[in-house]
């Protein structure tokens, strides 16, 4: 089930909120868990079992680690078991076929053969909930949090439908106290509604119309430079409004239920450098990678060279997290390269005192180039697209034929990205002059969804 | 709890700190929260209780989707499918809001849903049916009339009473309902009618009686098709104009459930057919009709449609069905038991079946006493100039991944392969939705009447899968069981028709298909590739041959090659089928098929060795007894592995 579907908006959500409101406090986590299982199993009931496996594995691992530590041992074996189980699931469902296909030529060169590995359909949200459960077990191992002994509460943490399938990645310590006891109030619920409405409007009114333009651009085998730039610009806004829209809706739903999820975006296209960009884009993933990968690798504590290696490694894995494709690997490497360059040139850049606008423009340009790799279906496609952007393509360009609605969406998106208030301000301050236009946008988006349908959320595929 | 107590800091991973004042008064907070829950819930409750009463109000696309869902052959048991089946269309709110919203968008952007123009008084039009052809009308009328006249002559020579129903456009009849900015157009109806009549065809005038009765509600407002009254008028004037008598018949009434409507006895007598249970027997909620099929022993079936508002009964002969589920795609004609009733119903067809109609008649599979060829005027006079609008319709499919499969010869563009989920190189997940498909918005447009073919090779890894070849007005399904797939799907197309080409799906979730190659073949225009002489009817004996001479010489393709279409036939061709290419320099290049070909088949011939040579014709010789015939030679697009 997706947030922007008929069944979720008009049946599931009102019914769930009504049931939740009349459920005694002690049973509310149970209500959330059951609703989440229905939400997740709506189209593929069998995949619920996979998620339950991950839940049970980390619930047991957490308890055993805590038990071992109470007796003076580390519980490392249970941590390893959890990591192997979760990463094994990811490897099996997400990367096995890719690895087999990538290694086959190499192995064949050595005279060996690899068995055929049939690809498996990627379970929705697996990358998100495995990262969540892993962070829980690691935090218990580090003694940052206490192990959760109530299985229902732990199930609630893992399966919580607002952020289950496309993030933000909620770490256990963020909401541990709220799972046990959380407050509900009109103002909190109201803020949740605003956040949900804002995300929904961003998704339906901006991201979806732009998707047709971006899809057309990346479907074309040759494009005029202007159209190629238009296409990648449309994609840059599409992915931002799509993903941040989903995050806003998730945060809003969380607030309605009394949870405070971390923000996932902080005006990323305002970034003055790639380093700054990664502080603002998919924050829950970048902080996860920082805390559970970069820092354990040594971070910046072991000298410059090791710092650069760590940065490159983290960004490569971050790219690979998005999907089993060389395009994501290159995208991650590209991001890592610029992080290293910026670190190398940090001194001169600070002395030169570039205007802020120049930094923002340059960073946006670099991000756009990166999105080409992210969106292309394979590396030759990405190279072809980049060639078209820079007028290096030999073939005659096709015309995209953008419609007025595309230009309108691009214009509105630009205004919001560079001149608008961030959603968190909108929600936190809830000024009356913003609330009413937001209501109009939400109900308009509902009309538009009836009319045009909706495009699947991009981050569902990761 | 006051807002100021929400104080998780961003650094700790919580929501950001509250900054600034919280100025919305509590009554407004309560209002927003309550309206959010109550209005969404009310919409859900109302949708759940809404019967499928007037689906046309929700729009063509939704209705077609619902028809697919309603007719899904296999349920996979998921809640998603259950929901789609039960509740998808039942929205009074959407039926009210959609036309209004469409109108608002139109006024705002001058283009709303590109598939719909919203006119006055709630009238819908389709953009590609509205605009007139700009220039060289006489030349194009003659070009369109020529192949139709050729078909007409052959049919008349076979003793078939032929009539042509030229259908006027809604935008002409209901010109006063066109939206602001769209001037009424005179159309080219009478030009076409005169041209056809000059060539000896009988074309009853429907424009005049329709114009005279334009206030009688001849079209559904929110649809592009005739109302029951429009169908009645059309039937009356077509049959009167052709001198055909229509028997009085009782209308069957609106179907209340999914039970098939009993067929009159005289229909079953036709050709000794019997009604067999078949999974395609279904109720179509959009067109409010029940369809089922009669099968004869030789595999021929007649597709019967009963619908409450229109003519009492009509028959659509769609061709030959084969044991493995393949069949030739096109509508050949529409019949009633006796006499012929004009086909006046919206939906699947008709498509001008020049090529295959001839073949069916030659094969003796179809031998009607009377045949009515239905020809909507807008196809000929409108579509060639409206590629952009049509292309945008095709772009409505939600897509994630697009992969080119290479340019199409003679098609003026390229096809792409859309897939919602790519599991690996060439491997795609299929779902009950029609989401994996080839299409190229605005580019796949046949330059003339001819044959398009798609050949799919690969393997269904988990299935079954269903392949659908489709155009904007018709489709044909092939069932693909688990295992290797080598499927050639021929398709006759008319001028300027746009293709959705190929869609893959599965009635079960989690199905997977590996696509090794997907070839798109566009025929030479049949107006240029002419058959050298009349062909004998019935089965061919050992040593049969057929020859095709191209009126316009064709350079041998450097990439790809030639495709030879064989069929229709229920038999396979033994190895050793000969193809002789006649070159411009007088040489004859002889090629022999290496393996048996099961008709209908496409024999792909590599012509890369003939680069720079020009082909002026070709001949096919059959080595053994087979019921088969050469339909056409075709250019093959360069192939690219997915």
HADDOCK unambig.tbl for C-alpha pairs under 7 A between the chains (distance, minus, plus):
assign (segid A and resid 9 and name CA) (segid B and resid 40 and name CA) 6.59 0.50 0.50
assign (segid A and resid 10 and name CA) (segid B and resid 40 and name CA) 4.96 0.50 0.50
assign (segid A and resid 10 and name CA) (segid B and resid 41 and name CA) 5.50 0.50 0.50
assign (segid A and resid 10 and name CA) (segid B and resid 43 and name CA) 6.07 0.50 0.50
assign (segid A and resid 10 and name CA) (segid B and resid 44 and name CA) 4.35 0.50 0.50
assign (segid A and resid 11 and name CA) (segid B and resid 41 and name CA) 6.33 0.50 0.50
assign (segid A and resid 11 and name CA) (segid B and resid 44 and name CA) 5.16 0.50 0.50
assign (segid A and resid 14 and name CA) (segid B and resid 37 and name CA) 5.53 0.50 0.50
assign (segid A and resid 14 and name CA) (segid B and resid 40 and name CA) 6.52 0.50 0.50
assign (segid A and resid 14 and name CA) (segid B and resid 41 and name CA) 5.15 0.50 0.50
assign (segid A and resid 42 and name CA) (segid B and resid 78 and name CA) 6.85 0.50 0.50
assign (segid A and resid 42 and name CA) (segid B and resid 79 and name CA) 5.37 0.50 0.50
assign (segid A and resid 42 and name CA) (segid B and resid 80 and name CA) 5.69 0.50 0.50
assign (segid A and resid 43 and name CA) (segid B and resid 78 and name CA) 5.73 0.50 0.50
assign (segid A and resid 43 and name CA) (segid B and resid 79 and name CA) 6.10 0.50 0.50
assign (segid A and resid 43 and name CA) (segid B and resid 80 and name CA) 4.92 0.50 0.50
assign (segid A and resid 44 and name CA) (segid B and resid 78 and name CA) 6.66 0.50 0.50
assign (segid A and resid 119 and name CA) (segid B and resid 423 and name CA) 5.75 0.50 0.50
assign (segid A and resid 119 and name CA) (segid B and resid 424 and name CA) 6.30 0.50 0.50
assign (segid A and resid 120 and name CA) (segid B and resid 423 and name CA) 6.69 0.50 0.50
assign (segid A and resid 121 and name CA) (segid B and resid 423 and name CA) 6.29 0.50 0.50
assign (segid A and resid 121 and name CA) (segid B and resid 429 and name CA) 6.93 0.50 0.50
assign (segid A and resid 174 and name CA) (segid B and resid 13 and name CA) 6.26 0.50 0.50
assign (segid A and resid 174 and name CA) (segid B and resid 14 and name CA) 6.28 0.50 0.50
assign (segid A and resid 185 and name CA) (segid B and resid 1 and name CA) 5.98 0.50 0.50
assign (segid A and resid 186 and name CA) (segid B and resid 30 and name CA) 6.95 0.50 0.50
assign (segid A and resid 187 and name CA) (segid B and resid 3 and name CA) 6.92 0.50 0.50
assign (segid A and resid 187 and name CA) (segid B and resid 29 and name CA) 6.81 0.50 0.50
assign (segid A and resid 190 and name CA) (segid B and resid 29 and name CA) 5.69 0.50 0.50
assign (segid A and resid 190 and name CA) (segid B and resid 33 and name CA) 5.60 0.50 0.50
assign (segid A and resid 193 and name CA) (segid B and resid 33 and name CA) 6.58 0.50 0.50
assign (segid A and resid 219 and name CA) (segid B and resid 402 and name CA) 5.27 0.50 0.50
assign (segid A and resid 219 and name CA) (segid B and resid 403 and name CA) 6.45 0.50 0.50
assign (segid A and resid 219 and name CA) (segid B and resid 404 and name CA) 6.75 0.50 0.50
assign (segid A and resid 219 and name CA) (segid B and resid 416 and name CA) 6.72 0.50 0.50
assign (segid A and resid 260 and name CA) (segid B and resid 14 and name CA) 6.16 0.50 0.50
assign (segid A and resid 260 and name CA) (segid B and resid 15 and name CA) 5.91 0.50 0.50
assign (segid A and resid 261 and name CA) (segid B and resid 14 and name CA) 5.91 0.50 0.50
assign (segid A and resid 261 and name CA) (segid B and resid 15 and name CA) 6.11 0.50 0.50
assign (segid A and resid 262 and name CA) (segid B and resid 13 and name CA) 5.10 0.50 0.50
assign (segid A and resid 262 and name CA) (segid B and resid 14 and name CA) 4.43 0.50 0.50
assign (segid A and resid 262 and name CA) (segid B and resid 15 and name CA) 4.91 0.50 0.50
assign (segid A and resid 263 and name CA) (segid B and resid 15 and name CA) 5.81 0.50 0.50
assign (segid A and resid 377 and name CA) (segid B and resid 401 and name CA) 6.90 0.50 0.50
assign (segid A and resid 404 and name CA) (segid B and resid 109 and name CA) 6.02 0.50 0.50
assign (segid A and resid 405 and name CA) (segid B and resid 109 and name CA) 6.59 0.50 0.50
assign (segid A and resid 428 and name CA) (segid B and resid 18 and name CA) 5.46 0.50 0.50
assign (segid A and resid 428 and name CA) (segid B and resid 19 and name CA) 6.83 0.50 0.50
assign (segid A and resid 429 and name CA) (segid B and resid 18 and name CA) 6.86 0.50 0.50
assign (segid A and resid 429 and name CA) (segid B and resid 19 and name CA) 6.46 0.50 0.50
assign (segid A and resid 429 and name CA) (segid B and resid 20 and name CA) 5.72 0.50 0.50
assign (segid A and resid 429 and name CA) (segid B and resid 21 and name CA) 5.52 0.50 0.50
assign (segid A and resid 429 and name CA) (segid B and resid 22 and name CA) 4.60 0.50 0.50
assign (segid A and resid 430 and name CA) (segid B and resid 22 and name CA) 5.54 0.50 0.50
assign (segid A and resid 430 and name CA) (segid B and resid 23 and name CA) 6.33 0.50 0.50
assign (segid A and resid 430 and name CA) (segid B and resid 24 and name CA) 6.11 0.50 0.50
assign (segid A and resid 431 and name CA) (segid B and resid 22 and name CA) 6.09 0.50 0.50
assign (segid A and resid 431 and name CA) (segid B and resid 23 and name CA) 4.96 0.50 0.50
assign (segid A and resid 431 and name CA) (segid B and resid 24 and name CA) 5.65 0.50 0.50
assign (segid A and resid 432 and name CA) (segid B and resid 23 and name CA) 6.05 0.50 0.50
assign (segid A and resid 432 and name CA) (segid B and resid 24 and name CA) 4.89 0.50 0.50
assign (segid A and resid 450 and name CA) (segid B and resid 94 and name CA) 6.13 0.50 0.50
assign (segid A and resid 450 and name CA) (segid B and resid 98 and name CA) 7.00 0.50 0.50
assign (segid A and resid 451 and name CA) (segid B and resid 98 and name CA) 5.83 0.50 0.50
assign (segid A and resid 455 and name CA) (segid B and resid 398 and name CA) 5.57 0.50 0.50
